[in-house]
Each structure stands twice: as structure tokens, then as C-alpha cells.
Amino acid sequence: MYSATIRPKVEKMFDDLRSKANVIIAEANSSNDAVNRIAQLVSSETTSRSKTILSDMLFDMNDCLMKTAFFSDVAKQNKFAELNLRQEILSKYQFTSNTSVDYKEAARIVQSLKVGGGALVVGGIAEIGVVLIAGLSLSSLVPVPVSILVIAAVGAALVDYLVVEPSRNKKSFAQAVDKHLAEAQQQFLDWIDAVENYYNRRVEEIKRIL
């Protein structure tokens, strides 16, 4: 999967986010303030980086596809280009950076679905559950922006810290955030795999009509 190729870049991105999150935790006056600032930071960073990663990924996959025997015919290459699969994917796997998010609501829903075993299908991959972000309910039929998956994971840290964790201090809070950043990192890689699976599925559908 393509995610294996970009794993080092993703790991570096989340290592940097952990470092910035620790600074926020040390400086914040309250856990709520820290969670809000961290979630906004992570959302902004992952949204920005995911745009670059997806763009590079689609370029590489298209380049490899055009070198296959099926597309040795220039006419097929032109017809494929006219369908603009790249734009279709960019439209479906949209990018959003939320600045006003109900993190407590996201955290509450994530926690309840973890307990209840709920699942959200993201591009064909089972994920953690339906998440309400800024009052918007996301259907399991809609590809979900990676920033929302990440916010859900970080939002769940609020539940662990304020509800599950009996001893509230900055050290335990940092551990909770670190745990959920690890989850968010894996979700980011799963999201990349979901996009790749969608691309491959659509290519096979398109080849049948060319």
C-alpha cells in the first residue's frame, strides 16, 4: 500500500505534533484550553499535509498506470484523462480545517461508539464511529476528511482525561493526548489506504468502459 511509502513522513509529522502538543500542555491554564488548541493545531497541520500527500500520491499512481500495457494506446490515455479521476477523488476526499469544533461532543460520541462497538466506513475501511463535528452528522456513505478523523481521536483524549482518568495532572493529560495522537497517526495512514483502494476500484470500473 502507498501508506508504507509515506509512513516515515507521517511519523515525522506526528512527532512534531507531539512536541508542539507538549508545549501547549505546559503553557495552558486549563485542560479544556489545551485540548482546543491541540485539536486545532492537529487539524490544521494534517489538513495541510494531507493535501500535499494526496496530490503526490495521485500523480505517482497515474504515472504508473499510464505505463501499463492497457494504457499503451494513446487514445485510451486521452479518454482516461477526460474522466478526470484525480478531481473526482479530490472532491470526494475533501479537506476541511475546523476552527470551531464541539470537541466534547466529538469525544462523547467517539467514546460511546467505542463502548457500543459502532463503526464508520471510511472509503471502505471500518473506523471508530459517527462523529458530530460543528453540528454536522457524517453518513457512513460519505468519504470523511482526514482532519475530522484526527479531531475525533484527539477529542477522545478529553474523555479519557476528564472522565476516565481519576488523577488529573499535566503528566497524565500528556499521556492521554500522546495515546490518541498515536491513534490519529494510524487513522491518517488508514485514510491514505482508503483513498488508494478507491482509486484502484474506480480504475477497474473505467477500464471496463474504455
LINTAQUI-V109634 format. One record per backbone hydrogen bond with DSSP energy under -0.5 kcal/mol. CO is the residue of the C=O (numbers start at 1). NH is the residue of the N-H. Records with the same first field share a line. If there is no record, write none. Layout:
# LINTAQUI-V109634
CO: NH ; NH
This chain:
# LINTAQUI-V109634
1: 4 ; 5
2: 5 ; 6
3: 7
6: 9 ; 10
7: 11
8: 12
9: 13
10: 14
11: 15
12: 16
13: 17
14: 18
15: 19
16: 20
17: 21
18: 22
19: 23
20: 24
21: 25
22: 26
23: 27
24: 28
30: 34
31: 35
32: 36
33: 37
34: 38
35: 39
36: 40
37: 41
38: 42
39: 43
40: 44
41: 45
42: 46
43: 47
44: 48
45: 49
46: 50
47: 51
48: 52
49: 53
50: 54
51: 55
52: 56
53: 57
54: 58
55: 59
56: 60
57: 61
58: 62
59: 63
60: 64
61: 65
62: 66
63: 67
64: 67
65: 68
68: 71
69: 72
70: 73
72: 74
73: 77
74: 78
75: 79
76: 80
77: 81
78: 82
79: 83
80: 83 ; 84
81: 84
84: 88
85: 89
86: 90
87: 91
88: 92
89: 93
92: 94
96: 98
101: 103
102: 106
103: 107
104: 108
105: 109
106: 110
107: 111
108: 112
109: 113
110: 114
111: 115
112: 116
113: 117 ; 118
120: 122 ; 127
121: 123
122: 125
125: 122
127: 120
131: 133 ; 138
133: 136
135: 137
136: 133 ; 138
137: 139
139: 142
145: 148 ; 149
146: 150
147: 151
148: 152
149: 153
150: 154
151: 155
152: 156
153: 157
154: 157 ; 158
155: 158 ; 159
156: 160
157: 161
158: 162
159: 163 ; 164
160: 165
164: 166
166: 168
167: 169
169: 173
170: 174
171: 175
172: 176
173: 177
174: 178
175: 179
176: 180
177: 181
178: 182
179: 183
180: 184
181: 185
182: 186
183: 187
184: 188
185: 189
186: 190
187: 191
188: 192
189: 193
190: 194
191: 195
192: 196
193: 197
194: 198
195: 199
196: 200
197: 201
198: 202
199: 203
200: 204
201: 205
202: 206
203: 207
204: 208
206: 209 ; 210
